[in-house]
């Protein structure tokens, strides 16, 4: 891929912070699509696990 960008075969589209714009767009869609496919109970379990990890004392 780097060679194709260097030779001009494809265009390197990045955001201001250097991230790939296509990957950023897919990442934004991913969370909503994942949440839509889950039950409320499963979303709650995941949220509780995330909160516990954030507040875990090291």
Biopython code that builds the backbone (N, CA, C, O; Angstrom):
import numpy as np
from Bio.PDB.StructureBuilder import StructureBuilder

atoms = [
    (1, "UNK", "N", (0.828, -1.181, 0.000)),
    (1, "UNK", "CA", (0.000, 0.000, 0.000)),
    (1, "UNK", "C", (0.877, 1.252, 0.000)),
    (1, "UNK", "O", (0.566, 2.223, -0.690)),
    (2, "UNK", "N", (1.949, 1.241, 0.751)),
    (2, "UNK", "CA", (2.839, 2.404, 0.807)),
    (2, "UNK", "C", (3.419, 2.692, -0.572)),
    (2, "UNK", "O", (3.546, 3.848, -0.976)),
    (3, "UNK", "N", (3.767, 1.631, -1.288)),
    (3, "UNK", "CA", (4.319, 1.815, -2.634)),
    (3, "UNK", "C", (3.290, 2.440, -3.568)),
    (3, "UNK", "O", (3.637, 3.294, -4.385)),
    (4, "UNK", "N", (2.037, 2.028, -3.458)),
    (4, "UNK", "CA", (0.985, 2.594, -4.313)),
    (4, "UNK", "C", (0.752, 4.060, -3.996)),
    (4, "UNK", "O", (0.504, 4.857, -4.901)),
    (5, "UNK", "N", (0.829, 4.425, -2.726)),
    (5, "UNK", "CA", (0.694, 5.829, -2.350)),
    (5, "UNK", "C", (1.879, 6.620, -2.899)),
    (5, "UNK", "O", (1.704, 7.715, -3.433)),
    (6, "UNK", "N", (3.079, 6.068, -2.769)),
    (6, "UNK", "CA", (4.290, 6.749, -3.236)),
    (6, "UNK", "C", (4.282, 6.956, -4.747)),
    (6, "UNK", "O", (4.755, 7.982, -5.234)),
    (7, "UNK", "N", (3.745, 5.982, -5.496)),
    (7, "UNK", "CA", (3.729, 6.102, -6.950)),
    (7, "UNK", "C", (2.505, 6.852, -7.458)),
    (7, "UNK", "O", (2.401, 7.138, -8.651)),
    (8, "UNK", "N", (1.574, 7.174, -6.554)),
    (8, "UNK", "CA", (0.399, 7.932, -6.957)),
    (8, "UNK", "C", (-0.751, 7.075, -7.467)),
    (8, "UNK", "O", (-1.733, 7.617, -7.975)),
    (9, "UNK", "N", (-0.659, 5.761, -7.347)),
    (9, "UNK", "CA", (-1.751, 4.892, -7.795)),
    (9, "UNK", "C", (-3.001, 5.100, -6.948)),
    (9, "UNK", "O", (-4.117, 5.097, -7.466)),
    (10, "UNK", "N", (-2.809, 5.281, -5.653)),
    (10, "UNK", "CA", (-3.930, 5.576, -4.765)),
    (10, "UNK", "C", (-3.572, 6.796, -3.938)),
    (10, "UNK", "O", (-2.399, 7.120, -3.748)),
    (11, "UNK", "N", (-4.621, 7.475, -3.445)),
    (11, "UNK", "CA", (-4.415, 8.688, -2.664)),
    (11, "UNK", "C", (-4.466, 8.355, -1.180)),
    (11, "UNK", "O", (-5.331, 7.598, -0.740)),
    (12, "UNK", "N", (-3.553, 8.910, -0.420)),
    (12, "UNK", "CA", (-3.528, 8.728, 1.027)),
    (12, "UNK", "C", (-4.403, 9.805, 1.649)),
    (12, "UNK", "O", (-4.032, 10.979, 1.667)),
    (13, "UNK", "N", (-5.565, 9.406, 2.160)),
    (13, "UNK", "CA", (-6.488, 10.350, 2.765)),
    (13, "UNK", "C", (-6.400, 10.192, 4.282)),
    (13, "UNK", "O", (-6.793, 9.165, 4.835)),
    (14, "UNK", "N", (-5.880, 11.220, 4.940)),
    (14, "UNK", "CA", (-5.742, 11.180, 6.390)),
    (14, "UNK", "C", (-6.411, 12.390, 7.016)),
    (14, "UNK", "O", (-6.626, 13.407, 6.356)),
    (15, "UNK", "N", (-6.736, 12.273, 8.294)),
    (15, "UNK", "CA", (-7.308, 13.386, 9.041)),
    (15, "UNK", "C", (-6.184, 14.281, 9.535)),
    (15, "UNK", "O", (-5.010, 14.001, 9.292)),
    (16, "UNK", "N", (-6.545, 15.369, 10.236)),
    (16, "UNK", "CA", (-5.535, 16.302, 10.719)),
    (16, "UNK", "C", (-4.565, 15.644, 11.706)),
    (16, "UNK", "O", (-3.397, 16.023, 11.788)),
    (17, "UNK", "N", (-5.070, 14.648, 12.457)),
    (17, "UNK", "CA", (-4.211, 14.002, 13.447)),
    (17, "UNK", "C", (-3.471, 12.790, 12.891)),
    (17, "UNK", "O", (-2.856, 12.047, 13.656)),
    (18, "UNK", "N", (-3.518, 12.573, 11.574)),
    (18, "UNK", "CA", (-2.734, 11.539, 10.929)),
    (18, "UNK", "C", (-3.401, 10.188, 10.806)),
    (18, "UNK", "O", (-2.774, 9.224, 10.366)),
    (19, "UNK", "N", (-4.678, 10.102, 11.192)),
    (19, "UNK", "CA", (-5.379, 8.822, 11.096)),
    (19, "UNK", "C", (-5.996, 8.653, 9.716)),
    (19, "UNK", "O", (-6.303, 9.632, 9.035)),
    (20, "UNK", "N", (-6.174, 7.404, 9.315)),
    (20, "UNK", "CA", (-6.790, 7.100, 8.035)),
    (20, "UNK", "C", (-8.276, 7.479, 8.101)),
    (20, "UNK", "O", (-8.997, 7.003, 8.978)),
    (21, "UNK", "N", (-8.727, 8.325, 7.187)),
    (21, "UNK", "CA", (-10.093, 8.826, 7.210)),
    (21, "UNK", "C", (-11.124, 7.706, 7.041)),
    (21, "UNK", "O", (-12.180, 7.751, 7.672)),
    (22, "UNK", "N", (-10.843, 6.716, 6.214)),
    (22, "UNK", "CA", (-11.781, 5.613, 6.014)),
    (22, "UNK", "C", (-11.921, 4.791, 7.291)),
    (22, "UNK", "O", (-13.025, 4.375, 7.643)),
    (23, "UNK", "N", (-10.830, 4.559, 7.972)),
    (23, "UNK", "CA", (-10.865, 3.802, 9.223)),
    (23, "UNK", "C", (-11.630, 4.561, 10.298)),
    (23, "UNK", "O", (-12.358, 3.957, 11.086)),
    (24, "UNK", "N", (-11.470, 5.870, 10.335)),
    (24, "UNK", "CA", (-12.189, 6.684, 11.303)),
    (24, "UNK", "C", (-13.688, 6.596, 11.045)),
    (24, "UNK", "O", (-14.470, 6.454, 11.986)),
    (25, "UNK", "N", (-14.096, 6.677, 9.782)),
    (25, "UNK", "CA", (-15.516, 6.592, 9.440)),
    (25, "UNK", "C", (-16.094, 5.231, 9.815)),
    (25, "UNK", "O", (-17.199, 5.158, 10.354)),
    (26, "UNK", "N", (-15.372, 4.168, 9.541)),
    (26, "UNK", "CA", (-15.849, 2.835, 9.903)),
    (26, "UNK", "C", (-15.933, 2.682, 11.417)),
    (26, "UNK", "O", (-16.862, 2.052, 11.923)),
    (27, "UNK", "N", (-14.999, 3.239, 12.126)),
    (27, "UNK", "CA", (-15.015, 3.170, 13.580)),
    (27, "UNK", "C", (-16.218, 3.867, 14.173)),
    (27, "UNK", "O", (-16.771, 3.405, 15.171)),
    (28, "UNK", "N", (-16.628, 4.961, 13.583)),
    (28, "UNK", "CA", (-17.804, 5.682, 14.071)),
    (28, "UNK", "C", (-19.071, 4.868, 13.856)),
    (28, "UNK", "O", (-19.971, 4.893, 14.696)),
    (29, "UNK", "N", (-19.154, 4.159, 12.762)),
    (29, "UNK", "CA", (-20.337, 3.344, 12.469)),
    (29, "UNK", "C", (-20.374, 2.091, 13.341)),
    (29, "UNK", "O", (-21.456, 1.635, 13.713)),
    (30, "UNK", "N", (-19.232, 1.536, 13.667)),
    (30, "UNK", "CA", (-19.149, 0.250, 14.338)),
    (30, "UNK", "C", (-19.862, 0.170, 15.667)),
    (30, "UNK", "O", (-20.591, -0.791, 15.915)),
    (31, "UNK", "N", (-19.674, 1.151, 16.524)),
    (31, "UNK", "CA", (-20.282, 1.122, 17.848)),
    (31, "UNK", "C", (-21.794, 1.133, 17.801)),
    (31, "UNK", "O", (-22.442, 0.402, 18.551)),
    (32, "UNK", "N", (-22.364, 1.948, 16.935)),
    (32, "UNK", "CA", (-23.821, 2.033, 16.817)),
    (32, "UNK", "C", (-24.396, 0.735, 16.269)),
    (32, "UNK", "O", (-25.423, 0.247, 16.743)),
    (33, "UNK", "N", (-23.724, 0.184, 15.267)),
    (33, "UNK", "CA", (-24.208, -1.063, 14.686)),
    (33, "UNK", "C", (-24.104, -2.206, 15.689)),
    (33, "UNK", "O", (-24.996, -3.051, 15.767)),
    (34, "UNK", "N", (-23.026, -2.231, 16.448)),
    (34, "UNK", "CA", (-22.855, -3.279, 17.460)),
    (34, "UNK", "C", (-23.925, -3.164, 18.533)),
    (34, "UNK", "O", (-24.518, -4.168, 18.927)),
    (35, "UNK", "N", (-24.179, -1.947, 19.010)),
    (35, "UNK", "CA", (-25.176, -1.736, 20.059)),
    (35, "UNK", "C", (-26.586, -2.077, 19.578)),
    (35, "UNK", "O", (-27.401, -2.589, 20.346)),
    (36, "UNK", "N", (-26.867, -1.794, 18.318)),
    (36, "UNK", "CA", (-28.198, -2.075, 17.778)),
    (36, "UNK", "C", (-28.480, -3.574, 17.733)),
    (36, "UNK", "O", (-29.637, -3.990, 17.808)),
    (37, "UNK", "N", (-27.444, -4.377, 17.612)),
    (37, "UNK", "CA", (-27.621, -5.820, 17.528)),
    (37, "UNK", "C", (-27.638, -6.518, 18.878)),
    (37, "UNK", "O", (-27.777, -7.740, 18.933)),
    (38, "UNK", "N", (-27.500, -5.767, 19.972)),
    (38, "UNK", "CA", (-27.443, -6.358, 21.309)),
    (38, "UNK", "C", (-28.710, -6.073, 22.089)),
    (38, "UNK", "O", (-29.418, -5.100, 21.830)),
    (39, "UNK", "N", (-28.979, -6.939, 23.045)),
    (39, "UNK", "CA", (-30.091, -6.699, 23.952)),
    (39, "UNK", "C", (-29.661, -5.657, 24.981)),
    (39, "UNK", "O", (-28.471, -5.394, 25.156)),
    (40, "UNK", "N", (-30.640, -5.072, 25.653)),
    (40, "UNK", "CA", (-30.342, -4.094, 26.689)),
    (40, "UNK", "C", (-29.545, -4.743, 27.815)),
    (40, "UNK", "O", (-28.664, -4.114, 28.400)),
    (41, "UNK", "N", (-29.852, -5.984, 28.114)),
    (41, "UNK", "CA", (-29.147, -6.702, 29.184)),
    (41, "UNK", "C", (-27.660, -6.854, 28.841)),
    (41, "UNK", "O", (-26.799, -6.641, 29.695)),
    (42, "UNK", "N", (-27.366, -7.220, 27.595)),
    (42, "UNK", "CA", (-25.978, -7.407, 27.170)),
    (42, "UNK", "C", (-25.226, -6.076, 27.181)),
    (42, "UNK", "O", (-24.070, -6.025, 27.602)),
    (43, "UNK", "N", (-25.875, -4.993, 26.718)),
    (43, "UNK", "CA", (-25.241, -3.667, 26.740)),
    (43, "UNK", "C", (-24.917, -3.253, 28.172)),
    (43, "UNK", "O", (-23.863, -2.675, 28.435)),
    (44, "UNK", "N", (-25.838, -3.554, 29.100)),
    (44, "UNK", "CA", (-25.631, -3.209, 30.503)),
    (44, "UNK", "C", (-24.438, -3.983, 31.069)),
    (44, "UNK", "O", (-23.615, -3.417, 31.789)),
    (45, "UNK", "N", (-24.344, -5.273, 30.745)),
    (45, "UNK", "CA", (-23.229, -6.091, 31.226)),
    (45, "UNK", "C", (-21.890, -5.531, 30.742)),
    (45, "UNK", "O", (-20.928, -5.449, 31.506)),
    (46, "UNK", "N", (-21.842, -5.152, 29.479)),
    (46, "UNK", "CA", (-20.611, -4.609, 28.902)),
    (46, "UNK", "C", (-20.258, -3.273, 29.558)),
    (46, "UNK", "O", (-19.091, -3.013, 29.853)),
    (47, "UNK", "N", (-21.262, -2.429, 29.784)),
    (47, "UNK", "CA", (-21.037, -1.131, 30.415)),
    (47, "UNK", "C", (-20.534, -1.296, 31.841)),
    (47, "UNK", "O", (-19.645, -0.564, 32.276)),
    (48, "UNK", "N", (-21.098, -2.254, 32.570)),
    (48, "UNK", "CA", (-20.659, -2.484, 33.941)),
    (48, "UNK", "C", (-19.223, -2.987, 33.980)),
    (48, "UNK", "O", (-18.441, -2.584, 34.841)),
    (49, "UNK", "N", (-18.881, -3.858, 33.055)),
    (49, "UNK", "CA", (-17.517, -4.376, 32.990)),
    (49, "UNK", "C", (-16.535, -3.239, 32.662)),
    (49, "UNK", "O", (-15.448, -3.170, 33.237)),
    (50, "UNK", "N", (-16.916, -2.363, 31.752)),
    (50, "UNK", "CA", (-16.058, -1.236, 31.379)),
    (50, "UNK", "C", (-15.880, -0.278, 32.554)),
    (50, "UNK", "O", (-14.773, 0.200, 32.801)),
    (51, "UNK", "N", (-16.961, 0.004, 33.277)),
    (51, "UNK", "CA", (-16.876, 0.894, 34.423)),
    (51, "UNK", "C", (-15.979, 0.294, 35.499)),
    (51, "UNK", "O", (-15.168, 1.003, 36.095)),
    (52, "UNK", "N", (-16.116, -0.995, 35.750)),
    (52, "UNK", "CA", (-15.273, -1.653, 36.743)),
    (52, "UNK", "C", (-13.798, -1.566, 36.344)),
    (52, "UNK", "O", (-12.939, -1.354, 37.201)),
    (53, "UNK", "N", (-13.498, -1.726, 35.054)),
    (53, "UNK", "CA", (-12.118, -1.633, 34.590)),
    (53, "UNK", "C", (-11.576, -0.218, 34.749)),
    (53, "UNK", "O", (-10.409, -0.033, 35.092)),
    (54, "UNK", "N", (-12.430, 0.794, 34.497)),
    (54, "UNK", "CA", (-11.983, 2.180, 34.632)),
    (54, "UNK", "C", (-11.677, 2.535, 36.077)),
    (54, "UNK", "O", (-10.714, 3.252, 36.348)),
    (55, "UNK", "N", (-12.481, 2.044, 37.002)),
    (55, "UNK", "CA", (-12.353, 2.413, 38.406)),
    (55, "UNK", "C", (-11.490, 1.455, 39.204)),
    (55, "UNK", "O", (-11.309, 1.647, 40.406)),
    (56, "UNK", "N", (-10.953, 0.427, 38.563)),
    (56, "UNK", "CA", (-10.104, -0.534, 39.255)),
    (56, "UNK", "C", (-8.848, 0.174, 39.746)),
    (56, "UNK", "O", (-8.200, 0.898, 38.990)),
    (57, "UNK", "N", (-8.514, -0.035, 40.996)),
    (57, "UNK", "CA", (-7.307, 0.576, 41.554)),
    (57, "UNK", "C", (-6.088, -0.261, 41.199)),
    (57, "UNK", "O", (-6.118, -1.488, 41.295)),
    (58, "UNK", "N", (-5.037, 0.394, 40.797)),
    (58, "UNK", "CA", (-3.803, -0.330, 40.445)),
    (58, "UNK", "C", (-2.871, -0.449, 41.603)),
    (58, "UNK", "O", (-1.793, -1.029, 41.471)),
]
sb = StructureBuilder()
sb.init_structure("model")
sb.init_model(0)
sb.init_chain("A")
sb.init_seg("    ")
for serial, (resi, resn, name, xyz) in enumerate(atoms, 1):
    if name == "N":
        sb.init_residue(resn, " ", resi, " ")
    sb.init_atom(name, np.array(xyz, "f"), 0.0, 1.0, " ", f" {name:<3s}", serial, name[0])
structure = sb.get_structure()
